[in-house]
Amino acid sequence: MGSKKVLNNYGSFDVVFKSGKGSVLTDINGKKYIDFLAGIAVNSLGHNFKPLIKAVSSQAKKQIHVCNYFLSDIGVKYADELLNATGFEGVFFGNSGAESNEAAIKLARKFGQLSGGAKRKTIVTLEHSFHGRTMATLTATGQDVFHPETFAPYVEGFKTIKPNDYGSLKDAFDDTTAALMMECVQGEGGVFPLDKEWAKAAADAARKAGAIVICDEVQTGMGRTGTLLASEQLGINPEVVTLAKAIAGGIPMGACLYRGKGNVFAAGDHQSTFGGNPLACRAASVVLHELLKNGFLSSVSEKGEYIQNTVKNWNLPCIEDVRGKGLMIGIQVSKNPVEVEKLCLEKGVLFSTAGKNVLRLVPPLNIGYKEIDKGLAIIKEVLEK
Ligand SMILES: *Cc1c(COP(=O)(O)O)cnc(C)c1O
């Protein structure tokens, strides 16, 4: 199968999926696959998760969409739940990671204007970062491969610095800086966790220059790294956090959370037609509820450590590094990662590559050890060849 009708920029594999249950996917031929991809860190509760299905079905019967001229009961309820759980003061709901980051960029520019006048508008991002595919978020993305001339001109007012490098902090920030924007673990760039001490130093330096700190937690957020937000582990108290991917367990949704100096949005500053619709909010409420259950987040850390230790213990020469946080794991290999990905897919395990040479594992957060072992055994077999 395959189709020329749907814009396909993702390099197509000859597999067509039909259904899923838990951390196992089934294709149209009935073949089963262990899911270490979770729709790119989206299906955090796996497939066909009963409480989510039930809530979404019952919400669909009540109300799917109202628009932001009005509030919805579930929208208000979920906003409260999310703000309570994360310690933020306000939230903008959108539909994707890029849209959440666009909101954060607009927010940062407004903050800059209010606090430092017209000159304070630069947003500093990190090399290897990924922030989305819209014009501003592409520009924010610190990887040259995302900036071909085809799409020029890009957006003004962005600058990148090297992560985990103290030298890069020297003249990174001044009175023209509105915000420092960074991922706590760089996902698409190759699963590079930020060094805690460096992240703190970077946040301190940015704030000393009068800027705010934005954490792009579109991939790391909502339990992926073993805490609700990954920024909790860095101890940097960002003024703004952006979320999407896993927030509503597969229903498209994004959020831009703000507090303190980042609390500058006024009514009318930013909007989105679908943003925060009742169906998405109901799904997101179920996801949040699951994540906050006793022991859930610690089990994410435990499973992540188990995977990292298992892979390290293989002692395979083609494995150059194993890193990550929680269930966001990168295996850096000396083999062609796309070949490994393809062979693994044939043998029944699904994951993606990131950066230049990294296998990225982001399974559902509620995956069982049995599936973990099965999937890892296939990866080992392929890497041993
Ligand atoms: C996936 C991702 C985005 C973009 O999200 P979309 O929903 O595809 O727009 C932005 N930032 C990070 C860190 C991501 O992983």
The ligand as an SDF file (V2000), in Angstrom:
LIG
                    3D

 15 15  0  0  0  0  0  0  0  0999 V2000
    7.7150   17.0730   18.5120 C   0  0  0  0  0  0  0  0  0  0  0  0
    8.3080   18.2900   19.0930 C   0  0  0  0  0  0  0  0  0  0  0  0
    7.8650   19.5710   18.7210 C   0  0  0  0  0  0  0  0  0  0  0  0
    6.8430   19.7890   17.6340 C   0  0  0  0  0  0  0  0  0  0  0  0
    5.6150   19.2660   17.9640 O   0  0  0  0  0  0  0  0  0  0  0  0
    4.4530   19.1520   16.8440 P   0  0  0  0  0  0  0  0  0  0  0  0
    3.2630   18.6400   17.6010 O   0  0  0  0  0  0  0  0  0  0  0  0
    4.9380   18.1810   15.8130 O   0  0  0  0  0  0  0  0  0  0  0  0
    4.2560   20.4940   16.2880 O   0  0  0  0  0  0  0  0  0  0  0  0
    8.4130   20.6580   19.3660 C   0  0  0  0  0  0  0  0  0  0  0  0
    9.3410   20.5120   20.3160 N   0  0  0  0  0  0  0  0  0  0  0  0
    9.7950   19.3100   20.7050 C   0  0  0  0  0  0  0  0  0  0  0  0
   10.7970   19.2160   21.7850 C   0  0  0  0  0  0  0  0  0  0  0  0
    9.2980   18.1560   20.0910 C   0  0  0  0  0  0  0  0  0  0  0  0
    9.7640   16.9620   20.4540 O   0  0  0  0  0  0  0  0  0  0  0  0
  1  2  1  0
  2  3  1  0
  2 14  2  0
  3  4  1  0
  3 10  2  0
  4  5  1  0
  5  6  1  0
  6  7  2  0
  6  8  1  0
  6  9  1  0
 10 11  1  0
 11 12  2  0
 12 13  1  0
 12 14  1  0
 14 15  1  0
M  END
$$$$
